[in-house]
Amino acid sequence: MMVPVRCFTCGKVVGEYWEEYKARAANEEGDEDPEKVLDELGVERQCCRRMLVSHKDLVDIVAPYQ
């Protein structure tokens, strides 16, 4: 569904990084390394990285059934 606003483990705000991470990690000119993108965004903790790397946006798939 929607990207979580905060990390489930430590509580740091990670929702603000989602749009830029998504745009840079899956851009059309060639995919940037997700590790490099997260380093440049300042997401250092492994738990916070997990929140962004493992998120799957399902809003478009679920929306027709509501």
C-alpha positions, 0 to 999 in steps of 0.5 A: 500500500502506501510507504510507511511514514516511520521505520517500524523498528527505530521510529525514524521518519523514512516516508520523506525519502520514498519519492526520491528513492523510487525515482532514482532507483528505477529511472529510465536512463539506467538504474542507480545502485539502491545502496548508493541512493540510500547513502546519498539520501542519508539513510544509514540504519539497516532497519530504515533501509529495509523499509524503503528497499522492501516496500512494494507499491500496491495502491494501483493494484488494490484500488479497483476493489475498494 
